[in-house]
Amino acid sequence: MSREILLELDDLLQAERELTGLLAAIRADEQEARVMYARLQDWKGQSANVLRDQIETFFMELTRRIRDIEEQKHALIQYVQYMKQVDGAS
């Protein structure tokens, strides 16, 4: 294995670990936000409805971003596997 590829693989593996940590933190924050959101269900009136709509929009966007990060992580994992195969073939 060449030293250059090993460093690149280490960087890619570090990026994968960081994405995993980021996803875990986002999911924990999302869970906490959902608990807080559940407390709003007792609120009544127009302002409560507006706030619920805004929070629901936030959750939809958060879900989309989590999916994007998961897709990026998956692509990174595939690239790491490719790099390992290429490195093993040389």
C-alpha positions as CSV (number, residue, x, y, z in Angstrom):
1,M,0.0,0.0,0.0
2,S,1.4,3.4,-0.9
3,R,1.6,6.0,1.8
4,E,-0.5,8.5,-0.1
5,I,-3.5,6.2,-0.4
6,L,-3.3,5.2,3.2
7,L,-3.5,8.9,4.2
8,E,-6.4,9.4,1.9
9,L,-8.2,6.3,3.2
10,D,-7.6,7.5,6.8
11,D,-9.1,10.9,5.9
12,L,-12.1,9.2,4.3
13,L,-12.7,6.9,7.3
14,Q,-12.4,9.9,9.6
15,A,-15.1,11.7,7.5
16,E,-17.3,8.6,7.7
17,R,-16.9,8.6,11.5
18,E,-17.7,12.3,11.7
19,L,-20.8,11.9,9.5
20,T,-22.0,9.1,11.8
21,G,-21.5,11.3,14.8
22,L,-23.3,14.2,13.1
23,L,-26.3,12.0,12.3
24,A,-26.4,10.7,15.9
25,A,-26.4,14.2,17.3
26,I,-29.0,15.4,14.8
27,R,-31.3,12.5,15.6
28,A,-30.9,13.1,19.4
29,D,-31.7,16.8,18.9
30,E,-34.7,15.8,16.7
31,Q,-36.0,13.5,19.4
32,E,-35.7,16.2,22.0
33,A,-37.4,18.7,19.7
34,R,-40.2,16.2,19.1
35,V,-40.8,15.8,22.9
36,M,-41.0,19.6,23.2
37,Y,-43.3,19.7,20.2
38,A,-45.6,17.2,21.8
39,R,-46.0,19.6,24.8
40,L,-47.5,22.2,22.4
41,Q,-50.5,20.0,21.6
42,D,-52.4,21.5,24.5
43,W,-51.9,25.0,23.1
44,K,-55.0,26.5,21.5
45,G,-55.6,29.4,19.1
46,Q,-54.2,30.9,16.0
47,S,-50.7,31.5,17.3
48,A,-50.5,27.9,18.4
49,N,-51.6,26.7,14.9
50,V,-49.0,29.0,13.3
51,L,-46.3,27.7,15.6
52,R,-47.3,24.1,15.0
53,D,-47.2,24.6,11.2
54,Q,-43.7,26.2,11.5
55,I,-42.4,23.3,13.6
56,E,-43.9,20.7,11.2
57,T,-42.1,22.5,8.3
58,F,-38.9,22.4,10.3
59,F,-39.3,18.6,10.9
60,M,-39.9,18.0,7.2
61,E,-36.8,20.0,6.3
62,L,-34.8,18.2,9.0
63,T,-35.9,14.8,7.7
64,R,-34.8,15.8,4.2
65,R,-31.4,17.0,5.4
66,I,-30.9,13.8,7.4
67,R,-31.7,11.8,4.3
68,D,-29.1,13.9,2.3
69,I,-26.4,13.3,4.9
70,E,-27.2,9.5,4.9
71,E,-26.9,9.5,1.1
72,Q,-23.6,11.3,1.3
73,K,-22.4,8.9,3.9
74,H,-23.4,5.9,1.8
75,A,-21.6,7.3,-1.2
76,L,-18.5,7.9,1.0
77,I,-18.6,4.3,2.2
78,Q,-18.9,3.0,-1.4
79,Y,-15.9,5.2,-2.4
80,V,-13.9,3.9,0.6
81,Q,-14.6,0.4,-0.5
82,Y,-13.6,1.2,-4.0
83,M,-10.3,2.8,-2.8
84,K,-9.5,-0.3,-0.8
85,Q,-10.1,-2.5,-3.8
86,V,-7.9,-0.3,-6.0
87,D,-5.2,-0.1,-3.4
88,G,-5.3,-3.9,-3.0
89,A,-5.0,-4.4,-6.7
90,S,-1.9,-2.3,-7.1
